[in-house]
Amino acid sequence: MSGKTEKLLEIKNLYVNAEEKEILKGINLQINKGEVHVIMGPNGSGKSTTANAILNNPEYSKTKGEIIFEGENINKLPTDEIARKGIFMSFQSPEEIPGVSVTNFLKYAKNKITEKPVKIFKFREELKKYMEQLNMNPENMERSLNVGFSGGEKKKNEILQMLILDPKLAILDETDSGLDVDAIKTVSKGIEMFKNDKNAVLIITHNTRILHSLDVDYVHVLINGKIVKTAGKELAKEIEEQGYEKYKTGVKE
């Protein structure tokens, strides 16, 4: 954790609906620069809804509360503007885009986020460096984005995108879903490469495998739309051994 607390994201008493159904029921969360947070919970507890609410996905409506990023209320900002302010989200099921190479997609994304022309030589050098560190096949760069890629290759692409875009806050939604042990280690390595005392990471997951080779500061247990417990990495170990049952029944310590 960083010595000086510098607030990056604050969620205050957030209530969110999806298709008229209340999913989040008063979430409070503060993420400071230099921190790695994990939101854990069983399927259907509201984890992905939290991520989508931060990015203001129009399929989710905020009925109460605030999301503040670097001191600014971003409740009503369009998703692309939130991304330009420095929030990145990797998706549980990355999209396939036929006809657009990985390199061109990353170049376009970098251009859209920074709103500056991409210097091709420098960009390719950076891309090559990160790919080597993530054990990625260089031939994949000229393939259509995610088309015919394995689950592990798709997730590596998302981590590569995070490193290239260098956001202030990276939200990783079920990044470890369906991956083998080696792919999880590579994803964890990418997160370690990314994080520093000027940015932050929010990992959303229902299991603990990705945390085995990753240092995290806070683990939050989300049950039925509410954060019922927050602690350090030891909480993830407890969940791994005992599951969510005692939190589902409302028992708190």
Residue, then its C-alpha position, 0 to 999 in steps of 0.5 A: m500500500s502507498g504511504k500517502t493515501e490518495k483517493l482515486l475512486e469512491i462509491k457512495n451508497l450505490y443502488v443499481n437496477a437491471e431491468e427493473k430488478e434491484i441488484l445493488k443495495g447500497i454499495n460503499l467502496q473507496i479505492n486509493k492509488g497504489e491499491v489492489h482490491v478484490i470483490m468476491g461473491p457467488n454468482g448473481s451477487g452483483k459483482s459484474t453489475t458493480a463494474n458496469a455501473i462504474l462504466n455507466n453501461p446503459e443497461y444498468s440504472k443507478t437509482k441512488g448514490e454516487i460514483i466519484f472518480e478523482g473528485e468528479n461525479i461520473n454518474k451520468l458521463p457516457t462510457d467512452e468519456i469515462a474510459r478517456k478519464g482513465i478507467f479500463m475494464s476487461f470483460q468476462s467474454p472478450e469480443e471477436i472482431p473479424g477483419v481488425s488485427v490485434t495491432n490495429f485494434l490496440k493502435y485505434a484504442k490507444n488513439k481514442i483514449t489519449e486523443k493523440p496520434v500514435k507514434i508507430f515505431k514506439f508503439r510497436e516496440e512497446l507492444k513487442k516488449y509486453m508480448e514477450q513478457l506475457n509469453m504471447n505468440p507474435e504472430n497473433m498480432e496480425r490475426s483478427l482480434n480474438v477470432g479463433f483465439s483460445g480463452g487464455e489468448k483472449k485474456k492475455n489480449e485484454i491484459l496487453q490492452m491494459l498495459i498499452l492503454d495504461p489507465k488510472l483504474a483497471i477493472l478486471d471482471e472474471t479475468d480468471s474465468g475458465l483459464d488453466v494454471d499457466a494462463i492465470k499465472t500470466v494474467s497475474k504477472g501482467i497485473e503485477m507489471f501494470k500496478n504502481d503507486k499512481n494507479a489501482v486495480l479492481i479484480i472481480t471474481h467468484n473464486t480465489r485462483i488468481l489471488h494465489s500469485l498476486d498481492v492484494d490489499y483488500v478483499h470485499v465479499l459481496i452477497n445479495g447486492k451488499i458488501v458484507k465483509t472487508a478484510g485483507k488477503e486472508l479473507a480470500k483464503e477463508i472463502e477458499e476453505q469455507g465458501y460463502e455460506k456463513y455470509k449468505t446467512g447474514v453472519k458477520e464477524 
